[in-house]
Amino acid sequence: MAFLRHFRRLNEIATEFEPDIVVGASDAPHVIMAASLSARLGVPLAVDLYDNFESYWATRMPGIKRGLKRGILKAMAISTVSDNLTAKVEKQYGATGIIRTITNAVCPEIFHPGDKISARRKLGLPESGLLIGTAGALSSIRGIDILIRAFGKMSEGNGDLYLVLAGPVDRGLYLPKSGRIRYLGELPHADVGHLFNALDVGVICNRRDQFAEYCFPQKFYEMIACRLPVVAADVGVMRTLLAGDDDCLYDPEQAESLADTIAKQLRVRRITELIVPAWKERGEAFHDLLEQALAGARLAKQRAAGEGRLQQSHR
């Protein structure tokens, strides 16, 4: 079985490498494997929850969800991508390790304000007209079908409006054939910054589900870093991030709500004023978290050794 072969190989690498700490990330099975490795090697465990792994397909398999929770409970340090996920880890899992919210960030070399016309020329987009759009996984699960329906309503009688999309398309999503809908394919990461500079309004789609409730939409920070006006589905952390800009939120199940919200943003062009962190800062925060876990593990080991000596002296 591929899973067992993968774990055996990880065990071989870890045994040879002799790590000071093991980090579980990616999905629930990897957290489970990391927890097992940390126990075998006798080193502390850290878990990086950059999503709600319970929402991933792997947790549908028997025992995986239970194993994920067990791994989180064993972890000395846990990083979460959002405050909502931190609350879930604290209240639903009852985790006792150090918990830190470490959100997503951006590459400032890619995501920064740029010239709109130059960006449109680079991507072969109309230099005039109004462009709305998004980038990332294009699927009905993420609410892209709602965006397409909203655009259909808005584009009636408005020949200057275009919808621009980039990213992998899910099999279940139908992209209408129209000169007003520009699909750019899967752009190189460096070109996503050009896309956000080319748009007039960026859209952050999502649905009301267990993934969106606990995620931190990467596109939000990337769009804000490019000084792009945004509208976002009213789910999860977006209400907190857009506090004071409630009229930039839309009902994620209603195309009419999205169309109205986009139309308002096209009129007022409100830019959310936030300090957008860089990945270097987030890396430093994660490094500090691991250092705290290691310090805690050393202290626990010293206490255990002291208690052992005390017990021997009483015999």
ABEGO torsion letter per residue (X at the ends): XAAAAAAAAAAAAAAAAGBABBBBBGBAAAAAAAAAAAAAAGBBBBBBBABBAAABAAAABBGAAAAAAAAAAABABBBBABAAAAAAAAAAAGBABBBBBBBBBBBAAABBBBBAAAAAAAAGBBABEBBBEBBEBBBAAAGAAAAAAAAAAAABGBAABBBBBBEBBBAABBBBBBAABBBAEBBBAAAAAAAAAABABBBBBBBBBAAAAABBBAAAAAAAAAGBBBBBBBBEAAAAAABGAAAABBBAABAAAAAAAAAAAAAAGBBBBBBBBBAAAAAAAAAAAAAAAAAAAAAAAAAAAAAAAAAAAAX
